């Protein structure tokens, strides 16, 4: 157990060191943490836009499997399984992009906080401190929206996963009929996910505008 904990700690130190080295190298190249934060927020927004389309497609594929008569059951299962796997990849991309936003935001705010102590002009220091507080509050709103949308993903994946597994071993008309009752549940989950993702997308755009304009 101690060895495992030590390895995990070492890995975290290495990851932190890599991030610090990356930010330092970018700083030397004239790319500041604020710029990286803007880029990563936009990348997270784009990942959520892609996920919105993917989950919408998955819902439509599920509907076609359980509500449309005719067609080879094997082909319908394969199509649904493909949508499920693509949805899992979209979910992974969203999680990774959110984590990347959190990493650079933490580094930016730590740096900003530390640099407040370097001012000799109290007026400028206070103005910067107010801007830091405002940006932090804007960021909290943003990350909460992103995380709220991300939490909606698993209930959708869970329903899709169950149905795909069920169909895998029960490829018959009766099995298709048994899945029809889950369509409304899945539709409700997807609809809520899409709404929450759109809120996060809108908040991302607003955050980037405020960060770039300074207003």
C-alpha positions in Angstrom: 0.0 0.0 0.0 2.8 2.4 0.9 4.6 1.6 -2.3 1.4 2.3 -4.3 0.9 5.6 -2.5 4.5 6.6 -3.2 4.1 5.8 -6.9 1.0 7.9 -7.1 2.6 10.8 -5.3 5.6 10.6 -7.6 3.4 10.5 -10.6 1.5 13.6 -9.4 4.8 15.4 -8.8 5.9 14.5 -12.3 2.7 15.7 -13.8 2.8 19.0 -11.8 6.4 19.5 -12.9 5.5 18.8 -16.5 2.7 21.4 -16.4 5.0 23.9 -14.7 7.7 23.4 -17.3 5.1 23.7 -20.1 3.7 27.0 -18.7 7.3 28.3 -18.2 8.2 27.4 -21.8 5.0 29.0 -23.2 5.7 32.2 -21.1 9.2 32.5 -22.7 7.5 32.2 -26.1 5.2 35.1 -25.2 2.1 33.0 -24.5 0.8 33.7 -21.0 -1.4 31.6 -18.8 -4.4 33.8 -19.6 -4.0 33.1 -23.3 -3.7 29.4 -22.6 -6.9 29.6 -20.4 -8.8 31.2 -23.3 -7.6 28.5 -25.7 -8.6 25.7 -23.3 -12.0 27.1 -22.5 -12.6 27.4 -26.3 -11.4 23.8 -26.7 -13.8 22.6 -23.9 -16.6 24.5 -25.5 -15.9 22.8 -28.9 -15.8 19.4 -27.2 -19.2 20.0 -25.7 -20.5 21.2 -29.0 -19.3 17.9 -30.6 -20.8 15.9 -27.7 -24.1 17.6 -28.1 -24.3 16.4 -31.7 -23.1 12.9 -30.8 -25.6 12.4 -28.0 -28.4 13.7 -30.3 -27.3 11.2 -32.9 -27.2 8.4 -30.4 -30.8 9.2 -29.3 -31.9 9.2 -32.9 -30.2 5.9 -33.5 -31.8 4.4 -30.4 -35.2 5.6 -31.6 -34.6 4.0 -35.0 -33.7 0.7 -33.4 -36.6 0.4 -31.1 -39.4 2.2 -32.9 -38.8 1.5 -36.6 -40.0 -1.8 -37.9 -38.0 -3.9 -40.4 -34.3 -4.2 -41.0 -31.7 -6.7 -39.8 -31.5 -6.9 -36.1 -27.7 -7.5 -36.2 -27.2 -4.4 -38.3 -29.4 -2.3 -36.0 -27.4 -3.6 -33.0 -24.1 -2.7 -34.7 -25.3 0.8 -35.5 -26.4 1.4 -31.9 -23.2 0.0 -30.5 -21.2 2.3 -32.7 -23.1 5.3 -31.4 -22.6 4.2 -27.8 -18.8 3.8 -28.4 -18.7 7.2 -30.1 -20.6 8.7 -27.2 -18.1 7.3 -24.7 -15.3 8.9 -26.7 -17.1 12.3 -26.7 -17.6 12.0 -22.9 -13.9 11.3 -22.4 -13.0 14.3 -24.5 -15.3 16.6 -22.5 -13.8 15.4 -19.2 -10.2 15.9 -20.5 -10.9 19.4 -21.7 -12.6 20.4 -18.5 -9.6 19.1 -16.5 -7.2 21.0 -18.8 -9.2 24.2 -18.1 -9.0 23.6 -14.3 -5.2 23.0 -14.5 -4.4 26.2 -16.2 -6.9 28.3 -14.2 -5.4 27.1 -10.9 -1.9 28.0 -12.2 -3.1 31.4 -13.4 -4.8 32.4 -10.2 -1.9 31.2 -8.0 0.5 33.3 -10.1 -1.8 36.3 -10.1 -2.2 36.1 -6.3 1.6 35.9 -5.7 2.3 38.8 -8.0 0.0 41.1 -6.1 2.7 41.2 -3.4 5.2 42.7 -6.0 3.4 46.0 -6.4 4.8 49.1 -4.8 1.8 51.1 -6.0 -1.2 50.3 -3.7 -3.8 51.7 -6.1 -2.6 49.4 -8.9 -2.4 46.5 -6.5 -5.9 47.0 -5.3 -7.2 47.3 -8.9 -5.5 44.1 -9.9 -6.9 42.4 -6.8 -10.4 43.4 -7.7 -9.9 42.1 -11.2 -8.6 38.8 -9.8 -11.6 38.5 -7.6 -14.0 39.2 -10.5 -12.2 36.8 -12.8 -12.3 34.1 -10.2 -16.0 34.5 -9.7 -16.6 34.4 -13.4 -14.5 31.2 -13.6 -16.4 29.6 -10.7 -19.6 30.1 -12.6 -18.1 28.7 -15.8 -16.6 25.6 -14.2 -19.8 24.9 -12.3 -21.8 25.0 -15.6 -19.2 22.7 -17.2 -19.2 20.2 -14.4 -23.0 20.3 -14.2 -23.2 19.3 -17.9 -20.5 16.7 -17.5 -22.5 15.0 -14.6 -25.4 14.6 -17.0 -23.4 12.5 -19.3 -23.1 9.3 -17.2 -26.9 8.8 -16.8 -27.2 8.9 -20.6 -24.2 6.5 -21.1 -25.7 4.2 -18.5 -28.9 3.7 -20.3 -27.2 3.3 -23.6 -24.7 0.8 -22.1 -27.5 -1.3 -20.6 -29.5 -1.4 -23.8 -26.4 -2.3 -26.0 -25.5 -5.1 -23.6 -29.0 -6.4 -23.5 -29.3 -6.4 -27.3 -25.9 -8.1 -27.7 -27.3 -11.3 -26.2 -31.0 -10.9 -27.1 -31.2 -10.1 -30.8 -34.8 -10.7 -31.4 -38.1 -8.8 -31.9 -39.1 -9.4 -28.3 -35.9 -7.8 -27.0 -36.5 -4.7 -29.3 -40.0 -4.4 -27.8 -38.6 -4.6 -24.3 -36.4 -1.6 -25.0 -39.1 0.7 -26.2 -40.1 1.6 -22.6 -36.6 3.0 -22.0 -36.8 5.5 -24.9 -38.6 8.2 -22.9 -36.1 7.8 -20.0 -33.2 8.2 -22.4 -34.9 11.1 -24.3 -35.4 12.9 -21.0 -31.8 12.4 -20.0 -30.5 13.5 -23.3 -32.7 16.6 -23.5 -31.5 17.7 -20.0 -27.9 17.0 -21.0 -28.2 19.1 -24.2 -29.8 22.0 -22.2 -27.0 21.9 -19.6 -24.3 21.7 -22.2 -25.7 24.6 -24.1 -25.6 26.6 -20.8 -22.0 25.7 -20.4 -21.3 26.6 -24.0 -22.9 30.0 -23.6 -21.0 30.6 -20.4 -17.8 29.7 -22.1 -18.3 32.2 -24.8 -19.2 34.9 -22.3 -16.2 34.1 -20.1 -13.8 34.3 -23.1 -15.3 37.7 -24.1 -14.9 39.1 -20.6 -11.4 37.7 -20.3 -10.3 39.2 -23.6 -12.0 42.5 -23.1 -11.2 43.0 -19.4 -14.8 44.1 -18.8 
